[in-house]
């Protein structure tokens, strides 16, 4: 057993691991989590047990390996990274798995230490009266057992195995420093007891797990009373810390002007309107930076700049989504696209238990999308686990995939309808009906009438003919006035699919456009609004969508200010 390490060696020209975890060797490029590292170190000093939990995709494993481990070594702790394997728990109990990880850590540390005796378990070894582990520079080392992704013990337990609390009974004794039963019986080995210091605890333990497993793991509290007395909750990065992390890790290859734009792109943020939720998902940030760097290297450019982000930013996210679903059946994509987004701009969530029971997704498929690809997460909402996308930033990507899937379905349906007409025409009775349609124009009109029965296809036909404008109002009191603007825009050959209410927005009315060559068209829309006495209307370019397929050419947004209709 060995700590999982990066196959990609990070350096100044390749400072991001993408979806993979930062390992201890990558510490020089791991930034943005300094406060959490110091907090964990403080908690470890205070108590034998420390718990770290947080939602999936926030970088708990990276924080432990690249952030915490180097600090622990400076203070003469010996970090022992552990991933328990539930599949082998019957033949190798968890306490024996931990002992094997410990032996590997001792070997690779270069420390001086006594060997395990034959059949000696981990508890007995750690409680030897004469146990001393010396570093190469002659300092006593304190082992610290770091159980990463501990939720795996409580997830998908094999029906032939005992409950997790039973499987973890020896670990509970280790964590709470309880004397094992073998020393409390009448025929206990007195000679062995004399060699042990039963009350000492010269080691520390860290448990790290996904936040949605907190209720399940809390049930273990009866066996481990100190379980949640010393804890740290990992949260998404703030915008400022994300900018600092990108600028420091990519100092050699990223243009200073690009760092904030990359962070705002990943967070789906407007730099001129940063009230409300401005948090950043670290996994998406690392993915985007990694892929931008790959494209920089392919083009032999010296730096990652704003122009590159605008060209390929949305394409990176679309590729991420497609790759995550590439090996899964189409039903999984349909579940995400119909159940996990609300309208065109917001995430939704779906009960985990119900999704599995209804066959919308299997537990194995869900684990692949949460643990491997980090596309989804399971979040506790109102006491029940619900599945959701990891960030609102992915809604536009999922929406585009959904619309494309619907379009293909409609094209297929219309094609089959057309083939049916041809087949009908080739029959004798069909030929008679063909004669009744006395010219080609009538036939085309008949076909169009039938094909346009589909609302989705009708929308696509309209989109092909007109620019689209989405209207965003601040509250429902503006809806009536915005409806009149909708009619005016429609009279000027714009398609206005609907009006959405968003509580947050700019202080002045904005016409937003997504491609530089559409600036003139955006100004024409702004002029129409000014003509209707809407005050202070301006245009605003939103970067990152130049080559995007999720936002088609000719799409605009009007964000009305609170006083737009006063």
C-alpha positions as CSV (number, residue, x, y, z in Angstrom):
1,X,0.0,0.0,0.0
2,X,1.3,3.5,-0.9
3,X,-0.1,7.0,-1.0
4,X,-1.7,7.7,-4.4
5,X,0.6,10.1,-6.2
6,X,0.3,12.2,-9.3
7,X,1.5,10.7,-12.6
8,X,1.9,14.3,-13.8
9,X,4.8,15.9,-12.1
10,X,4.0,19.5,-11.4
11,X,6.5,22.3,-12.2
12,X,6.5,26.0,-13.1
13,X,5.3,25.2,-16.7
14,X,2.7,22.6,-15.5
15,X,1.4,23.9,-12.1
16,X,-2.1,22.4,-12.0
17,X,-3.2,18.7,-11.8
18,X,-6.6,19.1,-13.4
19,X,-9.1,16.8,-11.7
20,X,-6.4,14.9,-9.9
21,X,-5.3,15.5,-6.3
22,X,-2.4,17.6,-5.3
23,X,0.1,15.2,-3.6
24,X,2.8,16.1,-1.1
25,X,5.4,16.5,-3.9
26,X,3.1,19.2,-5.4
27,X,3.2,21.4,-2.3
28,X,5.1,24.2,-4.0
29,X,2.0,24.8,-6.3
30,X,-0.7,24.4,-3.8
31,X,-2.2,27.7,-2.7
32,X,-5.4,29.2,-1.4
33,X,-5.9,26.9,1.7
34,X,-3.4,28.4,4.1
35,X,-6.0,29.3,6.7
36,X,-7.5,25.8,6.7
37,X,-4.0,24.2,6.9
38,X,-3.2,26.3,10.0
39,X,-6.6,25.5,11.6
40,X,-6.1,21.7,11.1
41,X,-2.6,22.0,12.6
42,X,-4.0,23.8,15.6
43,X,-6.7,21.2,16.2
44,X,-4.2,18.3,15.9
45,X,-2.0,19.9,18.6
46,X,-5.0,20.1,20.9
47,X,-6.6,16.7,20.6
48,X,-5.8,13.0,19.7
49,X,-8.7,13.0,17.2
50,X,-9.4,15.7,14.5
51,X,-12.3,15.4,11.9
52,X,-12.2,17.1,8.5
53,X,-15.4,17.1,6.4
54,X,-16.7,19.0,3.4
55,X,-18.6,18.6,0.2
56,X,-17.1,16.6,-2.6
57,X,-14.8,18.4,-5.0
58,X,-13.5,21.0,-2.5
59,X,-10.1,19.4,-2.2
60,X,-10.0,17.6,1.1
61,X,-7.4,15.1,-0.1
62,X,-5.2,17.9,-1.6
63,X,-5.4,19.9,1.6
64,X,-4.3,16.9,3.6
65,X,-1.4,15.9,1.4
66,X,-0.1,19.1,-0.1
67,X,-1.1,21.5,2.6
68,X,-1.1,19.7,6.0
69,X,1.6,16.9,5.6
70,X,4.5,19.3,5.0
71,X,3.5,21.3,8.1
72,X,3.2,18.1,10.2
73,X,6.7,17.0,9.2
74,X,8.1,20.4,10.2
75,X,6.7,19.8,13.7
76,X,8.0,16.2,13.8
77,X,4.8,14.3,13.2
78,X,5.0,11.3,10.9
79,X,1.9,11.4,8.6
80,X,0.5,8.0,7.7
81,X,-1.9,8.4,4.8
82,X,-4.6,5.6,4.9
83,X,-7.4,4.6,2.5
84,X,-9.3,1.7,3.9
85,X,-10.5,-1.0,1.5
86,X,-14.0,-2.3,2.4
87,X,-13.6,-5.1,-0.2
88,X,-10.9,-6.8,1.8
89,X,-12.2,-6.1,5.3
90,X,-13.3,-9.7,5.9
91,X,-9.8,-11.1,5.3
92,X,-7.8,-8.0,6.4
93,X,-9.6,-6.0,9.2
94,X,-9.3,-2.3,9.1
95,X,-6.9,-2.2,12.0
96,X,-4.5,-4.5,10.1
97,X,-4.9,-2.4,7.0
98,X,-3.9,0.7,9.0
99,X,-0.9,-1.3,10.4
100,X,0.2,-2.1,6.8
101,X,0.0,1.6,5.8
102,X,2.0,2.5,8.9
103,X,4.8,0.0,8.0
104,X,5.0,1.6,4.5
105,X,5.2,5.1,6.0
106,X,8.0,4.0,8.4
107,X,10.0,2.5,5.6
108,X,9.8,5.5,3.3
109,X,10.4,8.0,6.1
110,X,14.0,6.9,6.6
111,X,13.3,7.0,10.4
112,X,14.8,4.7,13.0
113,X,12.2,2.5,14.6
114,X,11.7,-1.0,16.1
115,X,10.2,-3.7,13.9
116,X,6.8,-5.2,14.6
117,X,7.0,-8.5,16.4
118,X,5.3,-11.6,15.0
119,X,1.5,-11.3,15.3
120,X,1.8,-7.9,17.1
121,X,-1.2,-5.7,16.3
122,X,-1.1,-2.0,15.8
123,X,-2.6,-1.1,19.2
124,X,0.1,-3.1,21.0
125,X,2.9,-1.7,18.9
126,X,1.9,1.9,19.6
127,X,1.5,1.2,23.4
128,X,5.0,-0.3,23.9
129,X,6.7,1.2,26.9
130,X,9.9,1.6,25.0
131,X,8.5,2.7,21.6
132,X,10.6,5.5,20.1
133,X,10.6,6.6,16.4
134,X,13.6,8.8,15.6
135,X,13.9,11.0,12.5
136,X,17.1,11.2,10.5
137,X,18.0,14.5,12.3
138,X,17.5,12.9,15.7
139,X,14.0,14.1,16.7
140,X,11.3,11.9,18.2
141,X,8.4,11.5,15.8
142,X,4.7,11.3,16.6
143,X,2.7,9.1,14.2
144,X,-0.5,10.7,12.9
145,X,-2.9,8.3,11.1
146,X,-4.9,10.2,8.4
147,X,-7.9,8.2,7.2
148,X,-8.8,9.9,4.0
149,X,-12.2,9.3,2.3
150,X,-13.4,7.6,5.4
151,X,-17.0,7.7,4.1
152,X,-16.1,4.7,1.9
153,X,-16.4,2.6,5.1
154,X,-20.1,3.7,5.5
155,X,-21.0,3.5,1.8
156,X,-22.2,0.4,0.0
157,X,-21.3,-2.1,2.7
158,X,-21.3,-5.6,1.4
159,X,-24.4,-7.5,2.7
160,X,-22.2,-10.4,3.9
161,X,-20.1,-8.0,6.1
162,X,-21.0,-6.6,9.5
163,X,-22.3,-3.1,10.0
164,X,-19.6,-0.3,9.8
165,X,-19.7,0.2,13.5
166,X,-18.7,-3.4,14.0
167,X,-16.0,-3.3,11.3
168,X,-14.6,-0.2,13.0
169,X,-14.6,-1.5,16.6
170,X,-10.8,-1.9,16.7
171,X,-10.3,1.6,15.1
172,X,-12.6,2.9,17.9
173,X,-10.3,1.4,20.5
174,X,-7.3,3.0,18.8
175,X,-8.9,6.5,18.5
176,X,-10.4,6.5,22.1
177,X,-7.3,4.8,23.5
178,X,-9.6,2.1,25.0
179,X,-7.9,-1.1,26.3
180,X,-8.8,-3.9,24.0
181,X,-10.9,-6.8,25.3
182,X,-8.0,-9.3,25.1
183,X,-6.4,-7.4,28.1
184,X,-9.5,-7.4,30.3
185,X,-10.2,-11.1,30.4
186,X,-9.1,-13.3,33.3
187,X,-6.5,-15.2,31.3
188,X,-4.9,-12.1,29.8
189,X,-1.2,-12.4,28.9
190,X,0.5,-10.8,31.9
191,X,4.0,-10.7,30.3
192,X,2.6,-8.8,27.3
193,X,0.8,-6.4,29.6
194,X,4.0,-5.6,31.5
195,X,5.6,-4.5,28.2
196,X,2.8,-2.0,27.4
197,X,1.9,1.4,28.7
198,X,-1.9,0.9,28.5
199,X,-2.8,4.6,29.3
200,X,-0.4,6.3,27.0
201,X,-1.4,7.8,23.6
202,X,1.6,8.8,21.6
203,X,-0.1,9.2,18.3
204,X,-2.8,11.3,16.6
205,X,-5.8,10.4,14.3
206,X,-7.4,12.5,11.5
207,X,-10.7,11.3,9.9
208,X,-11.6,13.0,6.6
209,X,-14.9,12.3,4.8
210,X,-17.6,13.8,2.6
211,X,-20.1,16.0,4.3
212,X,-23.2,14.1,3.1
213,X,-22.0,11.1,5.2
214,X,-22.0,13.1,8.4
215,X,-25.3,11.7,9.7
216,X,-24.2,8.1,9.0
217,X,-20.8,8.6,10.6
218,X,-22.4,10.4,13.6
219,X,-24.0,7.0,14.4
220,X,-20.5,5.9,15.3
221,X,-20.3,8.5,18.1
222,X,-21.5,5.9,20.7
223,X,-18.2,4.0,20.2
224,X,-16.1,7.1,19.7
225,X,-17.5,9.8,22.0
226,X,-14.8,12.3,20.9
227,X,-15.8,11.9,17.2
228,X,-17.2,15.5,16.6
229,X,-15.6,17.4,19.4
230,X,-12.6,18.6,17.3
231,X,-13.6,19.3,13.7
232,X,-13.0,21.5,10.7
233,X,-15.5,22.0,7.9
234,X,-13.9,22.7,4.5
235,X,-15.9,25.2,2.4
236,X,-15.5,26.5,-1.2
237,X,-12.8,29.1,-1.9
238,X,-13.6,32.8,-1.8
239,X,-13.0,34.8,-5.0
240,X,-10.0,36.6,-3.5
241,X,-8.3,33.5,-2.3
242,X,-8.9,31.8,-5.7
243,X,-7.3,34.7,-7.5
244,X,-4.3,34.5,-5.2
245,X,-4.0,30.7,-5.7
246,X,-4.1,31.0,-9.5
247,X,-1.6,33.9,-9.6
248,X,0.9,32.2,-7.3
249,X,0.8,28.7,-8.8
250,X,0.8,30.0,-12.4
251,X,3.2,32.9,-11.8
252,X,5.5,31.8,-14.7
253,X,2.9,31.2,-17.3
254,X,-0.2,33.3,-16.7
255,X,-0.7,37.0,-17.6
256,X,-1.6,39.0,-14.6
257,X,-4.7,40.5,-16.3
258,X,-6.1,37.0,-16.9
259,X,-6.2,35.6,-13.3
260,X,-9.3,37.4,-12.1
261,X,-11.1,36.7,-15.4
262,X,-10.4,33.0,-15.1
263,X,-11.7,32.9,-11.6
264,X,-14.8,34.9,-12.6
265,X,-15.4,32.6,-15.5
266,X,-15.1,29.5,-13.4
267,X,-17.4,31.0,-10.7
268,X,-19.8,32.4,-13.2
269,X,-19.3,35.8,-11.6
270,X,-19.7,39.4,-12.8
271,X,-16.7,41.3,-11.4
272,X,-18.8,44.5,-11.3
273,X,-21.5,42.7,-9.1
274,X,-20.0,40.6,-6.4
275,X,-22.6,40.7,-3.7
276,X,-24.1,37.3,-2.7
277,X,-22.4,34.0,-3.3
278,X,-19.0,34.5,-4.8
279,X,-17.4,31.1,-3.9
280,X,-15.3,29.1,-6.3
281,X,-15.2,25.3,-6.7
282,X,-11.5,24.3,-6.5
283,X,-11.9,21.3,-8.7
284,X,-13.4,23.4,-11.6
285,X,-10.7,26.0,-11.1
286,X,-7.9,23.4,-11.4
287,X,-9.5,21.7,-14.4
288,X,-9.9,25.0,-16.2
289,X,-6.4,26.2,-15.5
290,X,-4.9,22.8,-16.5
291,X,-6.8,22.7,-19.8
292,X,-6.0,26.4,-20.6
293,X,-2.3,25.5,-20.0
294,X,-2.6,22.5,-22.4
295,X,-3.9,24.8,-25.1
296,X,-1.2,27.4,-24.4
297,X,1.4,24.7,-24.8
298,X,-0.2,23.4,-28.0
299,X,-0.2,26.9,-29.5
300,X,3.4,27.5,-28.2
301,X,2.2,30.7,-26.5
302,X,4.3,32.2,-23.7
303,X,1.4,32.9,-21.4
304,X,-2.3,32.2,-20.7
305,X,-4.1,35.4,-21.5
306,X,-7.7,36.7,-21.6
307,X,-8.0,36.1,-25.3
308,X,-7.2,32.4,-24.9
309,X,-9.8,32.1,-22.1
310,X,-12.5,33.8,-24.3
311,X,-11.7,31.5,-27.2
312,X,-11.8,28.1,-25.4
313,X,-13.2,28.6,-21.9
314,X,-16.7,27.3,-22.5
315,X,-15.3,24.6,-24.8
316,X,-13.3,23.3,-21.8
317,X,-16.3,23.0,-19.6
318,X,-18.3,21.4,-22.4
319,X,-15.6,18.8,-23.0
320,X,-15.4,18.1,-19.2
321,X,-19.1,17.3,-19.2
322,X,-18.9,15.1,-22.3
323,X,-15.9,13.2,-21.0
324,X,-17.6,12.5,-17.6
325,X,-20.6,10.9,-19.4
326,X,-18.7,9.2,-22.2
327,X,-18.7,5.7,-20.7
328,X,-22.2,6.0,-19.2
329,X,-25.6,5.2,-20.8
330,X,-27.6,8.0,-22.3
331,X,-30.2,7.6,-19.5
332,X,-27.7,9.1,-17.0
333,X,-27.3,12.2,-19.2
334,X,-31.0,12.5,-19.5
335,X,-31.4,12.3,-15.7
336,X,-28.9,15.2,-15.2
337,X,-30.4,17.3,-18.0
338,X,-34.0,16.9,-16.9
339,X,-33.8,16.6,-13.1
340,X,-30.7,18.6,-12.0
341,X,-31.2,21.9,-13.8
342,X,-34.1,24.3,-13.3
343,X,-35.0,26.4,-16.3
344,X,-32.0,27.7,-18.1
345,X,-29.8,29.2,-15.3
346,X,-30.1,27.3,-12.0
347,X,-29.3,24.0,-10.5
348,X,-31.9,21.8,-9.1
349,X,-31.5,18.7,-6.9
350,X,-33.1,15.3,-6.7
351,X,-33.4,12.8,-3.8
352,X,-30.6,10.3,-4.0
353,X,-32.7,7.4,-2.8
354,X,-35.5,8.1,-5.2
355,X,-33.1,8.5,-8.2
356,X,-31.7,5.0,-7.5
357,X,-35.0,3.4,-6.8
358,X,-36.5,4.8,-10.0
359,X,-33.6,3.5,-12.0
360,X,-32.5,7.0,-13.1
361,X,-29.0,6.3,-12.0
362,X,-27.2,3.5,-10.2
363,X,-25.2,3.8,-7.1
364,X,-22.0,2.8,-9.1
365,X,-22.7,5.5,-11.8
366,X,-23.3,8.1,-9.1
367,X,-20.1,7.2,-7.4
368,X,-18.2,7.6,-10.7
369,X,-19.7,11.0,-11.2
370,X,-19.1,12.2,-7.6
371,X,-15.7,10.6,-6.8
372,X,-13.9,10.3,-10.1
373,X,-15.2,13.0,-12.4
374,X,-16.4,15.4,-9.6
375,X,-19.4,16.4,-11.8
376,X,-22.0,15.7,-9.2
377,X,-22.2,15.8,-5.4
378,X,-24.6,14.5,-2.8
379,X,-25.7,17.2,-0.4
380,X,-27.7,17.0,2.8
381,X,-30.8,19.2,2.3
382,X,-33.6,19.2,4.9
383,X,-32.2,16.0,6.4
384,X,-32.1,14.0,3.2
385,X,-29.3,13.4,0.7
386,X,-30.0,15.0,-2.7
387,X,-27.9,14.8,-5.9
388,X,-26.9,18.1,-7.6
389,X,-24.3,19.6,-9.9
390,X,-21.2,20.8,-8.1
391,X,-21.7,24.4,-9.3
392,X,-24.2,26.7,-11.1
393,X,-21.4,27.3,-13.6
394,X,-22.2,24.0,-15.2
395,X,-25.9,24.8,-15.8
396,X,-25.2,26.4,-19.2
397,X,-23.2,23.4,-20.3
398,X,-25.9,20.9,-19.3
399,X,-28.6,23.2,-20.9
400,X,-26.7,23.1,-24.2
401,X,-26.4,19.3,-24.1
402,X,-30.1,19.1,-23.2
403,X,-31.1,21.3,-26.1
404,X,-28.9,19.5,-28.5
405,X,-30.4,16.1,-27.5
406,X,-33.9,17.5,-27.9
407,X,-33.0,18.9,-31.3
408,X,-31.6,15.6,-32.5
409,X,-34.7,13.8,-31.2
410,X,-36.9,16.2,-33.2
411,X,-34.8,15.9,-36.3
412,X,-35.1,12.2,-36.1
413,X,-38.9,12.4,-35.5
414,X,-39.3,14.7,-38.5
415,X,-37.1,12.6,-40.7
416,X,-39.1,9.5,-39.8
417,X,-42.3,11.4,-40.6
418,X,-40.8,12.5,-44.0
419,X,-39.9,8.9,-44.8
420,X,-43.4,7.8,-43.9
421,X,-44.7,10.3,-46.4
422,X,-42.4,8.9,-49.1
423,X,-43.4,5.4,-48.2
424,X,-47.1,6.4,-48.4
425,X,-46.5,8.0,-51.8
426,X,-45.0,4.8,-53.2
427,X,-48.2,2.8,-52.5
428,X,-51.2,2.9,-54.9
429,X,-53.5,4.7,-52.5
430,X,-50.6,7.0,-51.5
431,X,-50.2,7.9,-55.2
432,X,-53.8,8.9,-55.3
433,X,-53.3,11.2,-52.3
434,X,-50.1,12.5,-54.0
435,X,-52.2,13.6,-57.0
436,X,-54.5,15.5,-54.7
437,X,-51.6,17.7,-53.7
438,X,-51.5,19.6,-57.0
439,X,-48.2,21.4,-56.6
440,X,-44.9,21.2,-54.6
441,X,-45.7,24.3,-52.6
442,X,-48.8,22.7,-51.2
443,X,-46.8,19.6,-50.2
444,X,-44.2,21.7,-48.4
445,X,-46.9,23.6,-46.6
446,X,-48.5,20.3,-45.5
447,X,-45.1,19.0,-44.3
448,X,-44.4,22.2,-42.4
449,X,-47.8,22.1,-40.8
450,X,-47.2,18.6,-39.5
451,X,-43.6,19.2,-38.4
452,X,-44.4,22.4,-36.6
453,X,-46.8,20.6,-34.2
454,X,-43.7,20.0,-32.1
455,X,-43.2,23.0,-29.8
456,X,-39.5,22.3,-29.5
457,X,-38.9,22.2,-33.3
458,X,-41.0,25.4,-33.6
459,X,-38.6,27.1,-31.2
460,X,-35.6,26.0,-33.1
461,X,-37.1,27.3,-36.3
462,X,-37.7,30.6,-34.7
463,X,-34.2,30.7,-33.2
464,X,-32.8,30.3,-36.7
465,X,-34.7,33.4,-37.9
466,X,-34.2,35.9,-35.0
467,X,-31.8,37.1,-32.3
468,X,-32.9,36.0,-28.9
469,X,-33.1,38.3,-25.9
470,X,-33.6,37.0,-22.3
471,X,-35.2,39.6,-20.0
472,X,-34.2,39.6,-16.3
473,X,-36.3,41.6,-13.9
474,X,-35.6,42.3,-10.2
475,X,-39.1,41.4,-8.8
476,X,-42.5,40.6,-10.1
477,X,-43.7,44.2,-9.8
478,X,-41.6,44.9,-13.0
479,X,-43.2,42.0,-14.9
480,X,-46.1,44.0,-16.5
481,X,-43.8,46.8,-17.7
482,X,-41.2,44.2,-18.9
483,X,-44.1,42.5,-20.8
484,X,-44.6,45.7,-22.8
485,X,-40.8,45.8,-23.6
486,X,-41.1,42.2,-24.7
487,X,-43.9,43.2,-27.2
488,X,-41.8,46.1,-28.5
489,X,-38.8,43.8,-29.0
490,X,-40.9,41.2,-30.8
491,X,-42.2,43.9,-33.1
492,X,-38.6,44.6,-34.0
493,X,-38.0,41.0,-35.0
494,X,-36.4,39.9,-31.8
495,X,-37.3,36.6,-30.2
496,X,-38.0,37.0,-26.4
497,X,-38.5,33.5,-24.9
498,X,-39.6,34.8,-21.5
499,X,-39.1,36.9,-18.5
500,X,-37.1,35.7,-15.4
501,X,-37.0,37.1,-11.9
502,X,-33.5,37.5,-10.3
503,X,-33.2,39.3,-7.0
504,X,-29.6,40.3,-7.6
505,X,-28.4,42.4,-10.5
506,X,-26.6,45.5,-11.7
507,X,-27.5,49.0,-10.3
508,X,-28.1,50.2,-13.9
509,X,-29.9,48.5,-16.8
510,X,-27.5,46.5,-19.0
511,X,-27.7,44.8,-22.4
512,X,-25.3,42.0,-22.2
513,X,-23.7,40.4,-25.2
514,X,-21.3,37.4,-25.5
515,X,-19.3,38.0,-28.7
516,X,-17.2,41.0,-29.7
517,X,-18.8,41.2,-33.2
518,X,-22.2,41.7,-31.7
519,X,-21.5,45.0,-29.9
520,X,-23.3,47.0,-32.5
521,X,-26.4,44.8,-32.3
522,X,-26.3,45.2,-28.5
523,X,-26.2,49.0,-28.9
524,X,-29.2,48.9,-31.1
525,X,-31.1,47.0,-28.4
526,X,-30.0,49.6,-25.8
527,X,-31.1,52.4,-28.1
528,X,-34.6,50.8,-28.3
529,X,-34.8,50.7,-24.5
530,X,-33.6,54.4,-24.2
531,X,-36.3,55.3,-26.7
532,X,-38.8,53.7,-24.3
533,X,-37.6,56.0,-21.5
534,X,-35.6,53.3,-19.6
535,X,-32.8,55.4,-17.9
536,X,-29.1,54.7,-17.9
537,X,-29.0,51.8,-20.3
538,X,-25.5,50.6,-21.2
539,X,-24.0,47.6,-23.0
540,X,-21.7,45.0,-21.4
541,X,-19.5,42.3,-23.0
542,X,-19.4,39.0,-21.1
543,X,-16.2,37.2,-21.7
544,X,-15.6,33.4,-22.2
545,X,-18.2,32.6,-24.8
546,X,-16.7,33.5,-28.1
547,X,-16.6,29.9,-29.4
548,X,-19.4,28.6,-27.1
549,X,-22.1,26.4,-28.5
550,X,-24.2,26.6,-25.3
551,X,-24.9,30.3,-26.0
552,X,-25.6,30.6,-29.7
553,X,-24.8,33.5,-31.9
554,X,-27.3,36.3,-31.6
555,X,-28.2,35.8,-27.9
556,X,-28.5,38.7,-25.6
557,X,-29.7,39.5,-22.1
558,X,-31.3,42.6,-20.7
559,X,-30.8,43.0,-16.9
560,X,-33.2,45.6,-15.7
561,X,-32.2,47.9,-12.8
562,X,-34.4,48.2,-9.7
563,X,-35.6,51.7,-10.9
564,X,-35.9,50.8,-14.6
565,X,-39.6,51.4,-14.8
566,X,-40.1,54.2,-12.3
